[in-house]
Amino acid sequence: MDKTQIQKQAKEILDKFASALEKVETSGEDSYVDRGDFERQEKDKPKQTEKDFKKRILENAPNSNPDFILTEKGSWK
């Protein structure tokens, strides 16, 4: 396809979408959710899933010790 054809089709799609949006009725009121707390409360101790994640990754690695994945630096080809 030609770049101008793609631009023309995109404009047609946007124009159809804009005309469809004009037909949508609104109540005129803004809608929102009023929350008492805006952020999650973090627990004092780390999540169990974080500990399990490290354990799973280290078990899945071909060479590792209890704290790190052991790798060797390869040469660029």
VEXDREN-2710 file (C-alpha; in Angstrom, 1 decimal):
% VEXDREN-2710
k/r/px/py/pz
1/MET/0.0/0.0/0.0
2/ASP/1.0/3.5/-0.6
3/LYS/1.6/5.9/2.3
4/THR/-1.0/8.3/1.1
5/GLN/-3.6/5.6/0.8
6/ILE/-3.0/4.5/4.4
7/GLN/-3.3/8.1/5.6
8/LYS/-6.5/8.5/3.7
9/GLN/-8.0/5.3/5.2
10/ALA/-6.9/6.3/8.7
11/LYS/-8.5/9.7/8.3
12/GLU/-11.8/8.1/7.1
13/ILE/-11.7/5.7/10.1
14/LEU/-11.1/8.6/12.6
15/ASP/-13.9/10.7/11.0
16/LYS/-16.4/7.8/11.3
17/PHE/-15.4/7.3/14.9
18/ALA/-15.8/11.0/15.6
19/SER/-19.2/11.1/14.1
20/ALA/-20.2/8.0/16.1
21/LEU/-19.0/9.7/19.3
22/GLU/-21.1/12.7/18.6
23/LYS/-24.3/10.5/18.7
24/VAL/-23.5/9.2/22.2
25/GLU/-25.6/10.8/24.9
26/THR/-24.0/11.8/28.1
27/SER/-25.6/12.7/31.4
28/GLY/-23.5/15.9/31.7
29/GLU/-22.1/14.9/35.0
30/ASP/-18.4/14.0/35.7
31/SER/-18.0/10.5/37.0
32/TYR/-15.3/9.5/39.4
33/VAL/-14.5/7.2/42.3
34/ASP/-14.0/8.8/45.7
35/ARG/-11.5/6.6/47.7
36/GLY/-10.4/7.0/51.3
37/ASP/-6.9/5.5/50.6
38/PHE/-5.2/6.4/47.4
39/GLU/-2.3/4.0/47.7
40/ARG/-1.9/0.4/48.8
41/GLN/-0.5/-0.2/52.3
42/GLU/2.7/-2.1/52.2
43/LYS/3.3/-4.8/54.7
44/ASP/6.4/-4.8/57.0
45/LYS/7.7/-8.1/55.7
46/PRO/8.5/-9.0/52.1
47/LYS/5.9/-10.9/50.2
48/GLN/6.2/-14.7/50.1
49/THR/6.1/-14.6/46.3
50/GLU/9.2/-12.4/46.2
51/LYS/11.1/-15.1/48.1
52/ASP/9.7/-17.8/46.0
53/PHE/10.6/-16.0/42.8
54/LYS/14.3/-15.8/43.8
55/LYS/14.3/-19.5/44.7
56/ARG/12.6/-20.5/41.5
57/ILE/15.0/-18.5/39.3
58/LEU/18.1/-19.8/41.1
59/GLU/16.8/-23.4/40.8
60/ASN/16.1/-22.9/37.1
61/ALA/19.5/-21.5/36.3
62/PRO/22.1/-24.1/35.0
63/ASN/24.9/-22.8/37.3
64/SER/24.1/-21.0/40.5
65/ASN/24.9/-20.7/44.2
66/PRO/22.4/-19.9/46.9
67/ASP/22.6/-16.1/46.2
68/PHE/23.6/-15.7/42.5
69/ILE/23.3/-17.0/39.0
70/LEU/26.8/-18.0/37.9
71/THR/27.7/-17.0/34.3
72/GLU/30.7/-16.5/32.2
73/LYS/31.5/-13.7/29.9
74/GLY/31.5/-14.7/26.3
75/SER/33.5/-13.2/23.5
76/TRP/31.8/-11.1/20.8
77/LYS/31.5/-12.9/17.5
END
